């Protein structure tokens, strides 16, 4: 039995990547043209960053959440240990939370607090 062309199927990595890139391009276009309260470069870039974090969090553009996973060089651990420094373990996921919510938190140096905005 052959699969029907119209039968639902899992999206391919290429389809998902294309959708991700289209969403990113659309966000750049949006933030380049939208009017914001304090129409400054900082406010527009902060809005764009917030929008990108929303993509990773899975709350925009009909996209699923994406993990941001650290992949250090295989020699990094031994190098940092020999230098007396902490290292990053391969596979460490940094977004086991809603990243877009962290952006503006004052206790984490939110974008407005850090820049006296």
Secondary structure, DSSP 8 states (H G I E B T S, - for coil): ----TTS-----HHHHHHHHHHHHHHHHHHHHH---TT--HHHHHHHHHHHHHHHHHT-STT------B----TTHHHHHHHTT-----TT-BS-SS-HHHHTT-GGGT-HHHHTT-
